[in-house]
Amino acid sequence: MNIVLIGMSGAGKSTLGVLLAKALGMDYVDTDIVIQQHEDRLLQDIIDNDGIEKFMEVEEKIVSELQLENCIISTGGSVIYSEKTMNVLKQEGQIIYLHVPYEEIKRRLKNITTRGIVIKKGNSLKDVYEERVPLYIKYSDKTFDCSNKDIENCVSEIIEKMKSLR
């Protein structure tokens, strides 16, 4: 059984994912890194040079074809735009939404133009946040509120919840 972390860029998926994998003795995969390795370039390069639609096609193909077991999977924030990908991830594990309020995301994200965030032309980070939150909620099995908590508290909370699910 995998544990799949979803949420906005800046929610702490990668940081939490590594710590959860260590604490639970599981493997760890960051889908953004898998995409970068597969494409041999940065996420932002794909978005800038090929466009958002192409990036999302690449993300869907790569993430939905991953064959992982006993793994913590940190996904890119845009993974929830693909129903196909989310269904595959859901079949193979528990989906955990790391919720962080918009103001905190805004504070955490200093580099939105270089971070490989899928933002359609004319949209703000707030527009993206408001569009995605209902999708994160729709696809998640559990939601964890990670606002104003240090990383260790979030990890402990998730571990406690996951133990009760096993």
Number of C-alpha atoms within 10 A of each C-alpha: 14 20 24 25 26 29 28 24 23 20 25 21 24 23 13 20 25 19 17 23 19 13 12 14 12 17 17 21 19 19 19 21 17 16 22 16 12 11 14 12 12 17 21 20 17 20 18 14 10 11 14 19 12 13 22 18 11 16 24 21 15 17 23 17 12 14 9 16 14 16 21 30 27 25 25 24 23 23 24 24 14 15 13 15 19 21 13 15 23 17 11 18 19 20 23 23 26 25 20 22 15 17 10 14 20 16 9 13 14 11 9 15 12 12 15 22 20 23 17 13 7 6 9 11 17 13 12 17 19 12 11 19 18 11 17 24 19 11 19 21 14 15 17 15 14 20 16 10 10 9 14 12 11 19 19 14 14 18 15 10 12 15 9 7 8 6
